């Protein structure tokens, strides 16, 4: 046991929780993709084979990490039925390791929300210097902003 190892584990869990949040918040088109179905089946098989191999938790966790990486790379191809199946697999992984937990909608206090609104207005007015200044201020307050195609996302550090 080391503090560095503990910090690494904390970062890993945070990254996996961010992955689940992005997957949950995705607004995909109707349908499904054979490539995503194959990714799901391959990931499930690797995970279960590792656990069946004398409870090889390192191999099972590697399967979870590979699944998250490959799903992130394929995020644009995910359809509505794929999203349900992907989240079901995340729940299956979670039933064994309890890593992901529930996606929580965090509430912002009024000061932070006002700064986010001001930043969005500055971006709309093409005042990027002010928008960057507000982003830095929010970062100092422990709020991380992510600008995506779907809109602004935020999370606490």
C-alpha positions, -999 to 999 in steps of 0.1 A, spaced: 0 0 0 12 35 -9 -4 69 -11 6 71 -47 -12 39 -54 -42 51 -36 -42 84 -56 -39 63 -88 -69 42 -79 -89 73 -71 -80 88 -105 -90 55 -122 -124 54 -104 -130 90 -113 -122 83 -150 -146 53 -150 -173 74 -134 -168 101 -160 -171 75 -187 -204 62 -173 -217 98 -170 -209 106 -206 -225 73 -217 -256 80 -197 -259 116 -209 -255 106 -246 -285 114 -268 -282 88 -296 -303 82 -326 -327 53 -327 -313 19 -337 -283 -2 -330 -249 -9 -345 -235 -44 -352 -200 -31 -344 -212 -20 -309 -230 -53 -303 -197 -71 -311 -178 -48 -287 -202 -55 -260 -201 -93 -265 -162 -93 -267 -160 -72 -235 -184 -94 -216 -166 -125 -227 -132 -112 -217 -145 -101 -183 -162 -134 -175 -133 -155 -188 -109 -136 -166 -131 -142 -135 -136 -178 -144 -98 -181 -146 -92 -186 -108 -109 -152 -101 -83 -132 -122 -94 -98 -110 -65 -80 -128 -77 -95 -161 -113 -86 -154 -104 -50 -146 -83 -49 -177 -114 -59 -197 -134 -31 -180 -107 -5 -189 -104 -18 -225 -142 -17 -228 -143 20 -216 -115 29 -239 -131 12 -270 -165 26 -261 -151 61 -258 -135 57 -293 -168 46 -307 -191 71 -289 -203 87 -322 -215 54 -335 -236 45 -305 -273 42 -311 -302 42 -286 -304 4 -283 -266 2 -280 -266 27 -252 -290 5 -232 -269 -26 -238 -236 -7 -229 -251 6 -197 -264 -29 -189 -228 -42 -193 -215 -14 -171 -241 -25 -144 -228 -61 -148 -192 -50 -142 -204 -29 -113 -223 -59 -98 -188 -75 -93 -165 -46 -86 -188 -18 -74 -167 8 -92 -192 29 -111 -220 35 -86 -249 58 -95 -246 87 -119 -255 117 -97 -267 150 -110 -248 175 -90 -264 207 -80 -245 240 -84 -247 268 -60 -260 301 -74 -225 317 -76 -211 289 -97 -241 288 -119 -239 325 -125 -203 322 -135 -211 294 -159 -239 314 -174 -216 345 -177 -190 323 -195 -216 310 -219 -227 345 -227 -190 356 -232 -185 327 -256 -216 336 -275 -203 372 -278 -169 358 -289 -152 373 -259 -129 344 -255 -105 361 -232 -133 367 -206 -146 331 -212 -111 317 -205 -108 339 -174 -141 326 -160 -130 290 -168 -98 295 -149 -118 310 -120 -141 280 -119 -111 256 -121 -97 273 -90 -131 267 -73 -128 230 -82 -152 230 -112 -140 214 -144 -159 225 -176 -160 205 -208 -174 220 -240 -189 192 -261 -210 190 -292 -240 182 -269 -233 213 -249 -215 223 -217 -207 196 -191 -192 202 -158 -178 181 -129 -162 187 -96 -125 179 -92 
